[in-house]
Amino acid sequence: MRRNQWRSLTTDEAIQAALDWLEDEDWLRREASSGTGPGRRTMRYRINPAVRRKRAGA
């Protein structure tokens, strides 16, 4: 889950808190991916389409 470019996001907890905040503010949308095998589902985050439209001037 971590990326080298995320200087201030150094722990899994900090990353999750940032993702939760962005989701609460409607910047991101969380989607559970449907896996074919057993195990934990992967959560994916997508930029909210309304944010993309707003930035494009629509």
N, CA, C and O atoms as a GROMACS GRO file, in nm:
protein
  232
    1MET      N    1   0.082  -0.119   0.000
    1MET     CA    2   0.000   0.000   0.000
    1MET      C    3   0.087   0.126   0.000
    1MET      O    4   0.041   0.231  -0.044
    2ARG      N    5   0.207   0.118   0.047
    2ARG     CA    6   0.292   0.238   0.056
    2ARG      C    7   0.361   0.267  -0.076
    2ARG      O    8   0.387   0.178  -0.157
    3ARG      N    9   0.390   0.395  -0.096
    3ARG     CA   10   0.464   0.439  -0.214
    3ARG      C   11   0.582   0.525  -0.168
    3ARG      O   12   0.571   0.597  -0.068
    4ASN      N   13   0.691   0.517  -0.237
    4ASN     CA   14   0.809   0.595  -0.200
    4ASN      C   15   0.785   0.745  -0.206
    4ASN      O   16   0.848   0.820  -0.131
    5GLN      N   17   0.697   0.790  -0.294
    5GLN     CA   18   0.673   0.934  -0.312
    5GLN      C   19   0.589   0.994  -0.199
    5GLN      O   20   0.575   1.116  -0.193
    6TRP      N   21   0.534   0.912  -0.110
    6TRP     CA   22   0.447   0.961  -0.003
    6TRP      C   23   0.531   0.991   0.119
    6TRP      O   24   0.534   0.912   0.213
    7ARG      N   25   0.598   1.103   0.120
    7ARG     CA   26   0.693   1.138   0.224
    7ARG      C   27   0.631   1.139   0.364
    7ARG      O   28   0.690   1.083   0.456
    8SER      N   29   0.516   1.200   0.382
    8SER     CA   30   0.455   1.212   0.515
    8SER      C   31   0.368   1.092   0.552
    8SER      O   32   0.330   1.078   0.669
    9LEU      N   33   0.337   1.008   0.457
    9LEU     CA   34   0.253   0.892   0.483
    9LEU      C   35   0.344   0.770   0.500
    9LEU      O   36   0.366   0.695   0.405
   10THR      N   37   0.394   0.753   0.620
   10THR     CA   38   0.497   0.652   0.642
   10THR      C   39   0.444   0.525   0.709
   10THR      O   40   0.516   0.425   0.717
   11THR      N   41   0.321   0.527   0.757
   11THR     CA   42   0.266   0.408   0.822
   11THR      C   43   0.135   0.370   0.753
   11THR      O   44   0.070   0.453   0.688
   12ASP      N   45   0.099   0.244   0.767
   12ASP     CA   46  -0.029   0.199   0.710
   12ASP      C   47  -0.147   0.276   0.770
   12ASP      O   48  -0.244   0.305   0.702
   13GLU      N   49  -0.136   0.308   0.898
   13GLU     CA   50  -0.244   0.382   0.966
   13GLU      C   51  -0.259   0.522   0.908
   13GLU      O   52  -0.370   0.570   0.888
   14ALA      N   53  -0.147   0.589   0.881
   14ALA     CA   54  -0.152   0.724   0.824
   14ALA      C   55  -0.209   0.721   0.682
   14ALA      O   56  -0.286   0.809   0.644
   15ILE      N   57  -0.172   0.621   0.606
   15ILE     CA   58  -0.223   0.606   0.470
   15ILE      C   59  -0.373   0.583   0.473
   15ILE      O   60  -0.447   0.645   0.397
   16GLN      N   61  -0.419   0.493   0.560
   16GLN     CA   62  -0.562   0.464   0.568
   16GLN      C   63  -0.640   0.586   0.615
   16GLN      O   64  -0.750   0.611   0.566
   17ALA      N   65  -0.585   0.661   0.710
   17ALA     CA   66  -0.652   0.783   0.757
   17ALA      C   67  -0.666   0.884   0.644
   17ALA      O   68  -0.770   0.949   0.630
   18ALA      N   69  -0.562   0.899   0.562
   18ALA     CA   70  -0.568   0.991   0.448
   18ALA      C   71  -0.672   0.945   0.346
   18ALA      O   72  -0.749   1.026   0.294
   19LEU      N   73  -0.674   0.816   0.316
   19LEU     CA   74  -0.772   0.762   0.221
   19LEU      C   75  -0.914   0.779   0.275
   19LEU      O   76  -1.005   0.814   0.199
   20ASP      N   77  -0.934   0.755   0.404
   20ASP     CA   78  -1.066   0.773   0.465
   20ASP      C   79  -1.111   0.918   0.454
   20ASP      O   80  -1.227   0.946   0.422
   21TRP      N   81  -1.019   1.011   0.480
   21TRP     CA   82  -1.052   1.154   0.473
   21TRP      C   83  -1.090   1.193   0.330
   21TRP      O   84  -1.190   1.262   0.308
   22LEU      N   85  -1.011   1.148   0.232
   22LEU     CA   86  -1.041   1.179   0.092
   22LEU      C   87  -1.175   1.120   0.049
   22LEU      O   88  -1.247   1.180  -0.030
   23GLU      N   89  -1.207   1.003   0.101
   23GLU     CA   90  -1.336   0.942   0.070
   23GLU      C   91  -1.450   1.021   0.136
   23GLU      O   92  -1.554   1.044   0.074
   24ASP      N   93  -1.430   1.062   0.260
   24ASP     CA   94  -1.532   1.141   0.331
   24ASP      C   95  -1.558   1.274   0.261
   24ASP      O   96  -1.670   1.325   0.263
   25GLU      N   97  -1.455   1.330   0.200
   25GLU     CA   98  -1.468   1.458   0.130
   25GLU      C   99  -1.511   1.442  -0.015
   25GLU      O  100  -1.515   1.540  -0.090
   26ASP      N  101  -1.544   1.319  -0.055
   26ASP     CA  102  -1.590   1.287  -0.191
   26ASP      C  103  -1.487   1.307  -0.300
   26ASP      O  104  -1.523   1.331  -0.416
   27TRP      N  105  -1.359   1.300  -0.266
   27TRP     CA  106  -1.254   1.303  -0.366
   27TRP      C  107  -1.231   1.164  -0.424
   27TRP      O  108  -1.200   1.150  -0.543
   28LEU      N  109  -1.246   1.063  -0.341
   28LEU     CA  110  -1.223   0.925  -0.382
   28LEU      C  111  -1.347   0.842  -0.359
   28LEU      O  112  -1.433   0.875  -0.278
   29ARG      N  113  -1.354   0.732  -0.433
   29ARG     CA  114  -1.458   0.631  -0.411
   29ARG      C  115  -1.389   0.497  -0.395
   29ARG      O  116  -1.303   0.460  -0.475
   30ARG      N  117  -1.427   0.425  -0.291
   30ARG     CA  118  -1.367   0.295  -0.263
   30ARG      C  119  -1.450   0.186  -0.330
   30ARG      O  120  -1.573   0.189  -0.326
   31GLU      N  121  -1.380   0.091  -0.391
   31GLU     CA  122  -1.446  -0.022  -0.457
   31GLU      C  123  -1.376  -0.150  -0.412
   31GLU      O  124  -1.254  -0.158  -0.411
   32ALA      N  125  -1.454  -0.248  -0.376
   32ALA     CA  126  -1.398  -0.379  -0.341
   32ALA      C  127  -1.386  -0.460  -0.469
   32ALA      O  128  -1.484  -0.477  -0.543
   33SER      N  129  -1.267  -0.510  -0.495
   33SER     CA  130  -1.250  -0.592  -0.614
   33SER      C  131  -1.295  -0.734  -0.583
   33SER      O  132  -1.274  -0.785  -0.473
   34SER      N  133  -1.355  -0.795  -0.679
   34SER     CA  134  -1.404  -0.931  -0.659
   34SER      C  135  -1.294  -1.029  -0.698
   34SER      O  136  -1.261  -1.045  -0.815
   35GLY      N  137  -1.239  -1.093  -0.599
   35GLY     CA  138  -1.133  -1.190  -0.625
   35GLY      C  139  -1.193  -1.325  -0.662
   35GLY      O  140  -1.307  -1.354  -0.628
   36THR      N  141  -1.115  -1.405  -0.729
   36THR     CA  142  -1.164  -1.536  -0.769
   36THR      C  143  -1.129  -1.643  -0.667
   36THR      O  144  -1.191  -1.750  -0.664
   37GLY      N  145  -1.031  -1.616  -0.584
   37GLY     CA  146  -0.987  -1.717  -0.487
   37GLY      C  147  -1.024  -1.678  -0.345
   37GLY      O  148  -1.089  -1.577  -0.321
   38PRO      N  149  -0.982  -1.761  -0.254
   38PRO     CA  150  -1.010  -1.731  -0.113
   38PRO      C  151  -0.921  -1.616  -0.066
   38PRO      O  152  -0.821  -1.583  -0.129
   39GLY      N  153  -0.957  -1.559   0.044
   39GLY     CA  154  -0.874  -1.454   0.101
   39GLY      C  155  -0.944  -1.321   0.107
   39GLY      O  156  -1.062  -1.308   0.073
   40ARG      N  157  -0.870  -1.225   0.150
   40ARG     CA  158  -0.923  -1.091   0.172
   40ARG      C  159  -0.946  -1.021   0.038
   40ARG      O  160  -0.866  -1.034  -0.055
   41ARG      N  161  -1.055  -0.946   0.030
   41ARG     CA  162  -1.084  -0.868  -0.090
   41ARG      C  163  -0.991  -0.747  -0.095
   41ARG      O  164  -0.957  -0.690   0.009
   42THR      N  165  -0.952  -0.708  -0.212
   42THR     CA  166  -0.867  -0.592  -0.232
   42THR      C  167  -0.955  -0.470  -0.247
   42THR      O  168  -1.053  -0.471  -0.321
   43MET      N  169  -0.917  -0.364  -0.177
   43MET     CA  170  -0.989  -0.238  -0.190
   43MET      C  171  -0.914  -0.149  -0.288
   43MET      O  172  -0.793  -0.131  -0.277
   44ARG      N  173  -0.986  -0.096  -0.384
   44ARG     CA  174  -0.931  -0.004  -0.482
   44ARG      C  175  -0.996   0.132  -0.460
   44ARG      O  176  -1.112   0.141  -0.421
   45TYR      N  177  -0.921   0.235  -0.486
   45TYR     CA  178  -0.973   0.371  -0.473
   45TYR      C  179  -0.968   0.437  -0.610
   45TYR      O  180  -0.866   0.431  -0.679
   46ARG      N  181  -1.076   0.499  -0.646
   46ARG     CA  182  -1.087   0.568  -0.774
   46ARG      C  183  -1.120   0.715  -0.748
   46ARG      O  184  -1.190   0.748  -0.652
   47ILE      N  185  -1.070   0.802  -0.835
   47ILE     CA  186  -1.106   0.943  -0.824
   47ILE      C  187  -1.253   0.956  -0.858
   47ILE      O  188  -1.300   0.901  -0.958
   48ASN      N  189  -1.325   1.029  -0.775
   48ASN     CA  190  -1.466   1.052  -0.797
   48ASN      C  191  -1.485   1.118  -0.934
   48ASN      O  192  -1.422   1.221  -0.960
   49PRO      N  193  -1.569   1.063  -1.021
   49PRO     CA  194  -1.589   1.121  -1.155
   49PRO      C  195  -1.635   1.266  -1.151
   49PRO      O  196  -1.602   1.344  -1.241
   50ALA      N  197  -1.710   1.305  -1.048
   50ALA     CA  198  -1.756   1.444  -1.037
   50ALA      C  199  -1.638   1.539  -1.018
   50ALA      O  200  -1.641   1.653  -1.065
   51VAL      N  201  -1.534   1.494  -0.950
   51VAL     CA  202  -1.415   1.577  -0.931
   51VAL      C  203  -1.345   1.597  -1.065
   51VAL      O  204  -1.300   1.707  -1.095
   52ARG      N  205  -1.335   1.493  -1.143
   52ARG     CA  206  -1.272   1.504  -1.275
   52ARG      C  207  -1.350   1.601  -1.365
   52ARG      O  208  -1.289   1.683  -1.434
   53ARG      N  209  -1.482   1.592  -1.363
   53ARG     CA  210  -1.562   1.682  -1.446
   53ARG      C  211  -1.546   1.827  -1.400
   53ARG      O  212  -1.536   1.918  -1.482
   54LYS      N  213  -1.544   1.847  -1.268
   54LYS     CA  214  -1.531   1.982  -1.214
   54LYS      C  215  -1.397   2.043  -1.254
   54LYS      O  216  -1.391   2.161  -1.288
   55ARG      N  217  -1.292   1.965  -1.249
   55ARG     CA  218  -1.159   2.015  -1.287
   55ARG      C  219  -1.151   2.043  -1.437
   55ARG      O  220  -1.075   2.130  -1.479
   56ALA      N  221  -1.229   1.971  -1.517
   56ALA     CA  222  -1.227   1.992  -1.662
   56ALA      C  223  -1.313   2.113  -1.703
   56ALA      O  224  -1.314   2.153  -1.819
   57GLY      N  225  -1.386   2.170  -1.606
   57GLY     CA  226  -1.467   2.286  -1.635
   57GLY      C  227  -1.608   2.255  -1.678
   57GLY      O  228  -1.678   2.343  -1.728
   58ALA      N  229  -1.651   2.132  -1.660
   58ALA     CA  230  -1.788   2.093  -1.701
   58ALA      C  231  -1.889   2.139  -1.599
   58ALA      O  232  -2.009   2.116  -1.617
   0.00000   0.00000   0.00000
